[in-house]
């Protein structure tokens, strides 16, 4: 890499580390993080698996098992819990560089002389910088959840997928199979990305424009390796998928709503901010238009990775059941960042390129600042302490909605964690109730207020009640 590209990559890593680790434990634990903590903090691997299946149905426990080992070494403080995801976020920033360079090794018939090496290195470094300052990436890298690991594994998988197609080496095939298993073991929604890679294999097979040696053998071998990595997990997937179906039937996913046809566009708009989105889209479109003659194959692949996952989620939502959630296609954003970086590098002068990069960084940091000015946390800690102080001996604390039980358990004293239970209208043992202001069915909320008519305390996003 050139010195300027190396400098930008270094700045990306420093900025990414600061934005992911600074005040990492400041915000209170969320209810979703509480579910992950409950599984990962279990006393044995067997309990981790059992709790994960009940708290996060439909998924395998790879992330929670990794976090379980992490807690054993570093403890379960908020900073420690989230630091693992932040490290995966840094891995994503690093991985986008070799992935971008590999993408530009894709050759299409009719391409003009390819971009110069310094152009590709600069695009890779700028992609890392945009990823480092992107709020959508930072947000999930600062949560004790699986999504930081999902993105890092997805980029690694794409990198080895393209390497395997180009080099056809045993090492790349082994890595591709292992990464396939790992990716699905973290979250089966990544099957959408594997489907996108399958589409790319079909494009290679039916189109003579994409230049690969031994085309048929290459496609069939790479496809077989991915299927082998998936097949290894099939027996293990039966239990979580069965649990996921039961959770759907029980209404645990009723919060998902059917998306509108324009959701994929809104998906990128919401993640980059209403101010930054027009700029990023303009740069991405400029890059595609200017670089198309030099890198048709590379750009086609990036566009496929960017658009296909959210479009597949919309299609699945319309044809089957609602499943369009931002975090389920989060691995599409790095492709968008690569397109933006291409656009920045297509200006004729160094000054214009620098101005474009600075503009993207400024609007991204502005998006982060705007987000930080709003209240996003529920004060579970104060609610838990109030309920604990008001709790008579041998009584329990009822929590609504049920998925918030674990975050309340995190904040009460360890000896009292067994006294925190899900709200049950027929239960007369709970003396105190903690009711969230959001995510609760109106009829359930009314029932809680009838059973617990006296308000003890109201804090941000939650109220503590007593009989």
C-alpha positions in Angstrom: 0.0 0.0 0.0 1.1 3.6 -0.6 2.1 5.8 2.4 -1.1 7.8 2.1 -3.3 4.7 2.0 -1.5 3.3 5.0 -1.9 6.6 6.9 -5.7 6.6 6.2 -6.0 2.9 7.2 -4.1 3.7 10.5 -6.4 6.7 11.1 -9.4 4.5 10.5 -8.2 2.0 13.1 -7.5 4.7 15.6 -10.8 6.4 15.0 -12.6 3.1 15.1 -11.1 2.1 18.4 -11.9 5.5 20.0 -15.5 5.5 18.8 -16.1 1.9 19.9 -14.3 1.9 23.3 -14.8 5.4 24.5 -17.2 5.3 27.5 -18.2 1.8 26.4 -19.8 1.0 29.8 -21.6 4.4 30.2 -25.0 3.4 28.8 -27.0 1.0 30.9 -27.5 -2.6 29.8 -30.4 -3.1 27.4 -33.0 -5.8 27.6 -31.5 -7.6 24.6 -28.1 -7.5 26.1 -29.6 -8.9 29.3 -30.7 -12.0 27.4 -27.2 -12.5 26.0 -25.6 -11.9 29.4 -27.9 -14.4 31.1 -26.8 -17.2 28.7 -23.1 -16.3 28.6 -22.8 -15.8 32.4 -24.1 -19.3 33.1 -22.0 -21.6 35.2 -21.4 -24.3 32.6 -21.3 -24.7 28.8 -24.4 -27.0 29.0 -26.3 -24.2 30.8 -25.1 -21.6 28.3 -26.6 -23.7 25.5 -29.9 -24.3 27.4 -30.4 -20.6 28.4 -29.5 -19.4 24.9 -32.1 -21.6 23.3 -34.8 -20.1 25.6 -33.7 -16.5 25.4 -32.6 -16.3 21.8 -34.6 -19.0 20.0 -33.8 -19.9 16.4 -30.0 -19.4 16.8 -27.0 -21.5 17.7 -25.0 -20.4 20.7 -21.5 -19.8 19.2 -21.4 -16.1 20.2 -22.7 -16.8 23.7 -20.1 -19.5 24.1 -17.3 -17.2 23.1 -18.7 -14.5 25.5 -18.8 -17.2 28.2 -15.1 -17.7 27.9 -14.5 -14.0 27.7 -16.5 -13.4 31.0 -14.4 -16.1 32.7 -11.3 -14.1 32.0 -12.5 -10.5 32.2 -15.7 -10.6 34.2 -19.3 -9.4 33.4 -19.0 -5.7 33.9 -20.6 -3.7 31.1 -17.3 -2.5 29.6 -15.9 -6.1 29.6 -19.1 -7.5 28.1 -19.2 -5.0 25.3 -15.4 -4.9 24.6 -15.7 -8.3 22.8 -18.1 -6.8 20.3 -15.9 -3.7 20.0 -12.9 -5.9 19.1 -15.0 -7.6 16.4 -15.8 -4.2 15.1 -12.1 -3.4 14.8 -11.6 -6.7 13.0 -14.3 -5.6 10.5 -12.4 -2.3 9.9 -9.3 -4.3 9.1 -11.0 -7.0 7.0 -12.7 -4.5 4.7 -9.2 -3.6 3.3 -8.2 -7.1 1.9 -11.8 -7.7 0.9 -11.8 -4.5 -1.2 -8.5 -5.4 -2.8 -9.8 -8.9 -3.6 -13.0 -7.5 -5.1 -10.9 -5.5 -7.6 -9.2 -8.6 -8.8 -12.5 -9.6 -10.4 -12.1 -9.2 -14.1 -14.9 -8.8 -16.6 -14.7 -9.1 -20.4 -14.5 -5.6 -22.0 -13.0 -3.9 -18.9 -10.6 -1.1 -19.7 -7.1 -1.4 -18.2 -7.8 -1.9 -14.5 -7.5 0.7 -11.8 -3.9 1.4 -10.7 -2.8 -0.3 -7.5 -2.7 3.0 -5.6 -6.3 3.6 -6.6 -7.4 0.2 -5.2 -5.3 0.7 -2.0 -6.8 4.1 -1.5 -10.3 2.8 -2.1 -9.7 0.1 0.5 -8.3 2.5 3.1 -11.2 5.0 2.6 -13.7 2.1 2.9 -12.1 1.2 6.3 -12.3 4.9 7.3 -16.0 5.2 6.4 -16.8 2.0 8.2 -14.9 3.2 11.3 -17.0 6.4 11.6 -20.4 4.9 10.5 -23.0 5.1 13.3 -24.7 1.9 12.2 -21.5 -0.1 12.6 -20.5 1.7 15.9 -23.9 1.1 17.4 -23.8 -2.7 17.1 -20.1 -2.8 17.9 -20.9 -1.2 21.3 -23.5 -3.8 22.2 -23.0 -7.1 24.0 -24.7 -8.9 21.2 -23.8 -11.1 18.3 -23.9 -8.6 15.5 -20.3 -7.4 15.6 -19.2 -11.0 15.2 -21.7 -11.5 12.4 -20.2 -8.6 10.3 -16.6 -9.6 11.0 -17.3 -13.2 9.9 -19.3 -12.1 6.9 -16.4 -10.0 5.6 -14.0 -12.8 6.2 -16.3 -15.2 4.4 -16.6 -12.9 1.4 -12.9 -12.4 1.3 -12.1 -16.2 1.3 -15.0 -16.8 -1.1 -13.4 -14.5 -3.7 -9.9 -15.9 -3.0 -11.2 -19.4 -3.5 -12.7 -18.5 -6.8 -9.5 -16.8 -8.0 -6.8 -19.1 -6.5 -8.6 -22.4 -6.2 -6.3 -23.5 -3.3 -7.0 -26.0 -0.6 -6.2 -23.5 2.2 -8.9 -21.1 0.9 -11.4 -23.9 0.5 -10.8 -25.1 4.1 -11.1 -21.5 5.4 -14.3 -21.0 3.4 -15.9 -24.2 4.8 -15.0 -23.3 8.4 -16.3 -19.7 8.0 -19.5 -21.0 6.5 -20.2 -23.1 9.6 -19.2 -20.3 11.9 -21.3 -17.7 10.2 -24.5 -19.9 10.4 -23.6 -20.9 13.9 -23.8 -17.2 15.0 -27.1 -16.4 13.3 -29.0 -18.3 10.5 -30.2 -15.0 9.0 -26.7 -15.0 7.3 -28.1 -17.6 5.0 -29.2 -14.6 2.9 -25.5 -13.8 2.3 -24.8 -17.4 1.3 -27.7 -17.1 -1.1 -26.1 -14.0 -2.6 -22.8 -15.8 -3.1 -24.8 -18.6 -4.8 -26.3 -16.0 -7.1 -22.8 -14.8 -8.0 -21.7 -18.4 -8.7 -24.7 -18.7 -11.1 -23.6 -15.4 -12.8 -20.1 -16.7 -13.3 -21.5 -20.0 -14.7 -24.0 -18.6 -17.2 -22.0 -15.5 -18.2 -18.8 -15.6 -20.1 -18.0 -11.9 -19.2 -16.6 -12.8 -15.7 -13.1 -14.1 -16.2 -12.3 -17.2 -14.2 -10.1 -20.1 -15.3 -11.7 -23.5 -15.2 -15.0 -21.8 -14.9 -17.3 -24.8 -14.3 -14.9 -26.6 -12.0 -14.3 -23.4 -10.0 -18.0 -22.7 -9.5 -18.9 -26.3 -8.6 -16.0 -26.7 -6.2 -16.7 -23.4 -4.4 -20.4 -24.1 -4.2 -19.7 -27.6 -2.9 -17.4 -26.3 -0.2 -20.0 -23.8 1.0 -22.7 -26.5 1.1 -20.3 -28.8 3.0 -19.8 -26.1 5.6 -23.5 -25.7 5.9 -24.2 -29.5 5.9 -21.9 -29.9 9.0 -24.4 -27.8 10.9 -27.6 -29.2 9.7 -28.1 -31.7 12.6 -27.3 -28.9 15.1 -29.8 -26.5 13.5 -32.8 -28.7 14.1 -33.3 -27.8 17.8 -32.9 -24.0 17.4 -35.1 -23.8 14.3 -37.7 -25.9 16.1 -37.5 -23.5 19.1 -37.7 -20.5 16.7 -40.9 -21.9 15.1 -42.4 -22.4 18.6 -41.4 -18.8 19.5 -43.1 -17.5 16.4 -46.2 -19.5 17.3 -46.2 -18.1 20.8 -46.1 -14.6 19.5 -42.6 -13.7 20.7 -41.9 -12.1 17.2 -45.2 -10.3 16.9 -43.2 -7.0 17.1 -42.0 -7.6 13.5 -44.1 -5.9 10.9 -44.5 -6.3 7.2 -42.1 -4.0 5.4 -43.0 -1.6 2.6 -41.5 -2.0 -0.9 -39.2 1.0 -0.3 -37.7 -0.4 2.9 -34.3 -1.3 1.3 -33.7 2.4 0.4 -35.0 3.5 3.8 -32.7 0.9 5.4 -29.5 2.7 4.1 -31.0 6.2 4.7 -31.8 5.5 8.4 -28.4 4.0 9.0 -26.4 6.9 7.4 -28.6 9.8 8.5 -30.9 12.0 6.5 -28.1 14.6 6.1 -25.4 12.2 5.1 -27.4 9.8 3.0 -27.8 12.1 -0.1 -24.0 12.8 -0.1 -23.1 9.1 0.3 -25.6 8.0 -2.4 -24.3 10.7 -4.8 -20.7 9.6 -4.3 -21.6 5.9 -4.7 -23.5 6.6 -7.9 -20.7 8.8 -9.2 -18.2 6.0 -8.5 -20.2 3.4 -10.3 -20.7 5.6 -13.3 -17.0 6.7 -13.5 -15.4 3.3 -12.8 -17.8 1.0 -14.6 -15.7 0.8 -17.8 -12.6 -0.2 -15.7 -14.2 -2.6 -13.2 -17.6 -4.0 -14.3 -17.1 -7.3 -12.5 -16.0 -5.8 -9.3 -18.8 -3.2 -9.2 -21.4 -5.8 -10.1 -20.3 -7.9 -7.1 -20.3 -5.0 -4.7 -23.8 -3.9 -5.9 -25.0 -7.5 -5.4 -23.7 -7.7 -1.8 -25.2 -4.3 -1.0 -28.7 -4.8 -2.4 -29.5 -8.5 -2.5 -29.7 -9.2 1.3 -32.2 -6.4 2.1 -34.2 -7.3 -1.0 -34.3 -11.0 0.0 -35.5 -10.0 3.5 -38.3 -7.9 1.9 -39.2 -10.8 -0.4 -39.2 -13.3 2.5 -41.4 -10.9 4.6 -44.0 -10.6 1.8 -44.0 -14.3 0.8 -43.6 -15.9 4.3 -43.6 -13.8 7.4 -42.1 -10.4 8.5 -38.3 -10.6 8.9 -37.0 -7.3 7.7 -34.9 -6.0 10.6 -31.9 -3.7 10.2 -29.5 -5.9 12.1 -30.4 -9.0 10.0 -28.7 -7.4 6.9 -26.1 -5.3 8.6 -23.3 -7.0 6.6 -24.6 -5.1 3.5 -23.3 -1.8 4.7 -19.6 -2.4 4.0 -20.5 -2.8 0.4 -22.1 0.6 0.4 -19.0 2.1 2.1 -16.8 0.6 -0.7 -19.0 2.2 -3.4 -18.7 5.6 -1.6 -14.9 5.2 -1.4 -14.8 4.4 -5.1 -16.8 7.6 -5.8 -14.3 9.7 -3.7 -11.4 8.3 -5.6 -12.9 9.1 -9.0 -12.3 12.8 -8.7 -9.6 14.2 -11.0 -7.6 16.1 -8.3 -6.2 15.2 -5.0 -7.8 18.2 -3.4 -11.3 17.1 -4.6 -10.7 13.5 -3.3 -9.6 14.9 0.1 -12.6 17.2 0.2 -14.9 14.3 -0.5 -13.4 12.1 2.2 -13.5 15.0 4.7 -17.2 15.7 3.9 -18.1 12.0 4.4 -16.3 11.9 7.7 -17.8 15.2 8.9 -21.4 14.2 8.1 -20.8 10.7 9.7 -19.5 12.3 12.9 -22.4 14.7 12.8 -24.8 11.7 12.7 -23.0 10.2 15.7 -23.3 13.5 17.6 -27.0 13.9 16.8 -27.7 10.3 17.9 -25.7 10.8 21.2 -27.9 13.8 22.1 -31.0 11.7 22.2 -32.0 9.4 25.1 -31.8 5.8 24.0 -31.6 3.9 27.3 -34.1 2.7 29.9 -33.0 3.2 33.5 -33.2 -0.4 34.5 -30.6 0.1 37.2 -32.6 2.7 39.2 -35.8 0.7 38.7 -34.1 -2.5 40.0 -32.6 -0.8 43.0 -36.0 0.8 43.9 -37.8 -2.5 43.6 -35.1 -4.3 45.6 -35.3 -1.7 48.4 -39.1 -2.0 48.5 -39.2 -5.8 48.4 -40.6 -7.6 51.5 -38.9 -10.9 52.5 -39.6 -14.0 50.4 -41.5 -11.9 47.8 -40.7 -11.5 44.1 -40.3 -8.7 41.6 -42.5 -9.1 38.5 -41.2 -7.7 35.2 -43.1 -6.8 32.1 -42.4 -7.4 29.3 -41.0 -10.8 30.0 -37.8 -10.4 27.9 -36.6 -7.7 30.3 -36.3 -10.1 33.2 -32.6 -10.7 32.7 -31.6 -7.0 32.6 -33.4 -6.5 36.0 -31.6 -9.6 37.4 -28.3 -8.1 36.3 -28.9 -4.9 38.3 -30.3 -6.5 41.6 -28.0 -8.0 44.2 -26.9 -11.6 43.1 -28.7 -13.2 46.1 -32.0 -11.7 44.9 -31.7 -12.7 41.2 -33.9 -15.7 41.7 -36.6 -13.4 43.1 -37.0 -11.6 39.7 -39.7 -13.2 37.6 -41.8 -12.5 34.5 -45.2 -10.9 35.2 -48.0 -13.3 35.5 -51.5 -12.0 36.1 -52.3 -15.1 38.2 -49.3 -14.8 40.5 -49.9 -13.4 44.0 -46.3 -13.7 45.3 -44.9 -10.6 43.6 -45.0 -7.5 45.8 -43.4 -5.2 43.3 -43.6 -4.8 39.5 -41.3 -3.2 37.0 -43.1 -2.1 33.9 -41.3 -0.8 30.7 -43.0 2.1 28.9 -42.3 0.6 25.5 -42.6 -2.9 24.0 -45.6 -3.9 26.2 -49.0 -4.8 24.8 -51.6 -2.2 25.9 -53.9 -4.8 27.5 -51.0 -6.2 29.4 -49.9 -2.8 30.6 -53.5 -2.1 31.8 -53.5 -5.4 33.7 -50.2 -4.6 35.4 -51.5 -1.2 36.6 -54.7 -2.9 37.9 -52.6 -5.5 39.9 -50.1 -2.9 41.1 -52.0 0.4 41.5 -49.3 2.3 43.5 -46.4 4.0 41.8 -43.2 3.8 43.7 -40.9 5.5 41.2 -40.9 6.6 37.6 -37.5 6.8 35.8 -36.5 7.0 32.2 -38.5 4.5 30.2 -39.7 2.4 33.1 -42.0 2.6 36.2 -41.9 0.8 39.5 -45.2 -0.2 41.0 -46.5 -2.0 44.1 -49.7 -3.6 45.2 
